Amino acid sequence: MISIFKKHYICISVITFLLGAVVYGVLWYQDVTDWRYYPIDLTQKSQMQFEYKTGLISDTKYFKLFFYFDIKEREMERQYREAYYTSKSPYLMTNDELQTELKEKKRPEVQVRIYKDNQLIFNEKIIFIDVASLGENKKKHFLKIAGYMNNKKPVSYKFSPFTTYKIEVENKEVMEDIKANNIEVQLSIHSAPIR
């Protein structure tokens, strides 16, 4: 056995490296495509909690809101988008422009707290301001809104691998239009960048 290894150690090393790379690639792909969705209630001031478990590989995750409209309600989605959200990214705004924008239009605003081993490790107010994308599936037309902190940074957090977190979301801004128009809202946590 040792003599076989001595004769073929280069081949065995290469095969071991390739297998390791394939396993890592599969685990990395699982993390990148791991999009979690949690229903949240923006129609009243409330707190929601959920458990978040990571895999063997974990990276930075971003927070977005998905608003789901009935597929027939394209006009309502357009009116809702224009009423609350900016077409200009906060990256491109001055601080004065951003503050003016936030004062003029009421938007979803939540406090997100992340706990690890019952210790508070993340506590940020998130304002959902920027339209990240539009899309539709067979039954719903959706509007994806990116979350930002006051310093114009996209909200993200780097989760540790193979760890269980508790995430608490406190709704701070009641959005009456959501209730009136029966819009379904979900908080998403995923690896994709803002755009």
N, C-alpha and C positions, 0 to 999 in steps of 0.2 A: 504493500500500500504506500509506504514511504517512498519507495523507489519510483512508483508511478507518479506520485506528486512531484518528485524531483525532476522527472523527465518532462512533465507537462504543467509545471507550475505557472507558466505564463498563460497558457490556455485556461487553466482553472481560475486564475486571478481575473482574467478578462470576463469569463462567464459569470463569476461571482459579482463583479462590478456591474455588468449588464442587468443581471437579475435584481440587484439592489436598486439600480436606476429605474427599472420598470415598476417595482413595488412602490418606490417613492413617488413616481409619476402618477400611478393609480390613486394613491392616497391624497396627493396634491389635487388631482382632478376632482376627487370626491368633495374636498373642502371648497374648491372654487365654485362648484355647481350646487353647493348646499345653500339653498335659499329657504329661509324660514319665514312663515307668515303667521301673524297673531292678530285675531280680530280685536279691535279697540273701539271704545265708545267715546265719540267726540261730542255727543249731544248733551252731555252733562258733566259736571266736574266730578271726577271719579278716579280711583286707583285700580290698576290691574297688575297682577303678578304672574310670571310664568318662569318655568325652568328652562335653562339653555345648556345643553351638553355639547361639548366639542369632541372631535375625533382625534386620531393619533397625530394629525397635522392640522394646525389652525393658523389663520392669518388675520389681517385686519379686516373688520367687517364694517359696512356702512349702513346707516339707518335711513329708510325711506317710507313714505306713506303711499299706499295704493288706494285710489278711490274707484269703486266699481259702479258703473251706470248701466241701466238696461240698454241693450244693443240698439234699441230704437231711439234712444235719447241723446243723439249726437248734439243737437242744438243746446240741450240743457248742460251737457258737458262743456261745450264751448263757452256758454254764458258763465258757468261756474268758474272755469279756468280764468277767464278775463276779469271776473269780479275779484278774485283773491290772489292770483299769482302773477309774478312778473315774467316777462319774456327775456329779460336781461339777467344774466347770471350775476350773483353777488360778487363774484370775482372781478367783474368789470365795473362795479359801482364804487363810488367814493363812499366813505363812511357817512357823509351827510346825505347822499342819495339813498343809501340803505335805510337810515333812520327815518327819512321822510316816507319811504315806501312802507316801512313797518307801521308808521302812525296812520297812514291813509287807508290801509287795507287790513282787516282782521284776518288772521290766518291761524291754522292749527298750531298750538304751542303746548308742548308736553315737557315734563321733567322726567328724565330717565336716570334711574339709579341702578347700578350693577353691584351685586354682592358676590363675594367669593369667600367661602367658609364663614359666612355671617358677618364679614367685614365689608363696609362700604368702600369700594375702590373707584367708582365713577359716579359723578353726580353733576349732570349738565342740563341746562334748559335748551331745548331744541325748538327752533322755529322752522316750519316747513314753508319755504318761500319760492323755490325754483322748480319749474317744470322740467323734469329729467327726460320724460318720454311719454308718448301716447301709444295706445295699442288696443287690440281687441282679441277675444277668444270667441267661441261659438255663441256664448250667451251674454257676455258682458263687454262693454267698452270701458277701458281703464285709463286713468290718468295717474302717472307716477310722479310724486313730488319729493325732491331731495331735501333732507334736513340739514340745517346750518346752525352753528353757534353764533353768538353775537359778534365774534371776531371774523366773521365771513368764512370760517373754516368749515368744510363738510364734516358732519358728525361721524366719527368712526371710533372704533376701539379694537385693540389687538388682543384677542382672546388667547389664553394659553391652551396648548394641546391637552386632550384627555382630562378635561376639567368640567365640573358642574357649577353653573352660575345661577343666581336668582336675579331676574330682571324685573324691576318695578317701573311702571309707566303711570305717571299722574297727569291727567288731562287738566290743563289750566284755562283753556279758552273754549267756551261753549259755542258750537257751530250750528246755529239754528237751521241753516239751509240743508244740512245733511239729513236732519230728522224730517224736515218738510218734504224733501224729494226722495226719501228712502234710498239714500246712497250707502252702499256697504264700504266700510273702511278697514284696512288691514295695515299693521306695521310690519315692514319686511326688514330682515337683517341678512346681509349677504356680502360677498367679496367684490362684487363689481364696482368699479369707480363710479363717480357721480354721473358722467355722461355715458 
